[in-house]
Amino acid sequence: MKIIFILEPNRLFLRLFEISLNNIKVNIEKTVADLKVGEKGEISAFKDASMSLKLLEMGCLPDTEVVLDFIAPLGCPVGISVAGYHLSLRKREAATIILK
């Protein structure tokens, strides 16, 4: 969608024009924070370098399967199963784990 603003004295016109979406590519990264309870994913990469070191030490290695076990009632923390054990993470920490 393309938005064009036309400014005239004392007026603002907003015109919307539709364009073809065939040429637009959307790259959406799915993270552990985006999973629903019971969903699985495979770790691809990390967004934050300092957090990635901590997550790697806790067993969140690339190509490792992750299962979202629970989400706390207020949304934080989230519980995941990774490398044979359970791990609780803050939602912002889970959002740094990019899945395939």
N, C-alpha and C positions, 0 to 999 in steps of 0.2 A: 504494500500500500504506500502511496506517495502522498505527502501532505504539502500543499502549497499555500502560503500565506500571502495575501494581497493587501498591502497597506494603502489606505487612502485617508485623507484628512477626516478625523472623527469616525472612522469605520475600520473594521477588521473583518475581512471575508476569509472564510476557511473553506477550501475546496478539496475534496477527496477524490483521488483518481486511483482506480484499481489497475494494477500491473500484473503481468503473468508471473506466477511463482515457480515456473518450471526451471528458471535459471538461478534460483536462490538455494544455496546449500545451508542447512542448519546443523551445526555440530553441537550436540548436547552431551555433556559428560554426566554419567550417572555415578553417584557416590553412594557410600554405605548409608548416609543420612536419608537418601531417597528411597531406600528399600522399605517394603511393608513387612510386617511380622511373618516369618516363615519363608520369605524369599531368599534366594541364593544369588551370589555373584562371585566373580573371580577378580582378584586384585590385579590391576593393570599398572597403576602408578600412584604418586602422591603429589598433592598440590603444594605443600609446605615442607621445605627442606629440613628445618629443625624438628618439626613434628614427625617427619618420616623416619628419622633416626630412632626416635622413641618407639614408634610403631613397629619398625623392623626388629628392634630388640624384644618386643612382646610377641613376635611370631607372625606379624602381618607382612608376609613376604609376597613379592609378585608371583602370579599364577597360583596362589593359594585360594581355596574356596572359603567364602565367608557366608554365614547364615545369620540373619537378624532374628534373635530369640525374643526380645521384648523391647518395648518402648515405655518408659515410665509415664505415669498419668499426666504429668506436666510437660512431657516431651523430652526431658533430659534427666538422666542419662539413657543411653541405648545399650542393649546387651547383644553381643555377637558371639558366635562360636567360630573359632579359627584355630587351626592346627591342633585340634583335639581338646581344647579347653574353652572356658567362657571368659569373656573380657567385657568390662563395662567402660564405655567411652562417653565423654560429653558430646553433644550433638555437633558442635563446631569441630571437634576432633574427628568424628565420623565423616564429616563433610570434606575432609582432606584426603580421604581414600577414594581414588577413582577406580571404577569397575570397568571390566570389558563389556 
